[in-house]
Amino acid sequence: MKIRNDKDILRFSGIAVLSILTGTLMMNFLSGPTYFGIGSILILMGITAIVIAIIAAATPREDLIKDERSVRVNEKAGYHAFVILLLTMALLQAISMIWRLNFNFKAVIPDLFIVGICSWILLRWYYNRRGDIV
């Protein structure tokens, strides 16, 4: 297994190490539960970034280049997922207006986010299986 060491991988790894170092210093030298939480999150983010950098460095650069078909599949799935998200929001607003619900969209935003992500994943899978993207 050959590991690349170009400037992008090294920069990303450096930021990850800096995040771990900052989190460690924050946990050791600053008092309070807030700083402990922020420091532990920084350390966790740094460890995750190092794992991502190692995985990206282990894959050849040619595997990371997308062809036109996969780009078009992602674009089309994204456009249609956005339309699904807008229609879901319009439907929720119509239901709220018809039945006079005091509906707060701030409470529903995480659910709408999950609907958008799931519809994008399903549409991307469907368009990839279908094969003919125009």
C-alpha positions, 0 to 999 in steps of 0.5 A: 500500500503506497501512501501519497504525501502531496501538499493537500494531504499534508495540509489536512493532516497538519490541521488535524494535528493542530486541532488535537493539540489545541483540544489537549491544551484547552482541556489541560490549561483552561478550567470549566466544563465548557472548555473540557467539552470543546477540547474533547470535541476538538480532539475527536474531530482531529482524530477523525480528520487523521483517519480521513487523511490516511484513507485519502492518502492510501487511494490513488489520485486517479480513483478520486477523479469523477467521470461525467456520468457520476457528476450528472447523476449527483447533479440530477439527484440533488436538483430533484431532492431539493424539489422534494424538500421544497414540496415537503415544506409547502405541504407542511405549511398548507397543513399548518394553515388548513388545520390552524396549527401553530407550527414552528419550522425551527422545530421541524428543520432537523426532520426536513434535513433528514428528508432531504438527505435521504431523498438525495441518497435514494435518488442518486442510487436510483439514477445510478441503477437506471443508467441513462442520464440525460 
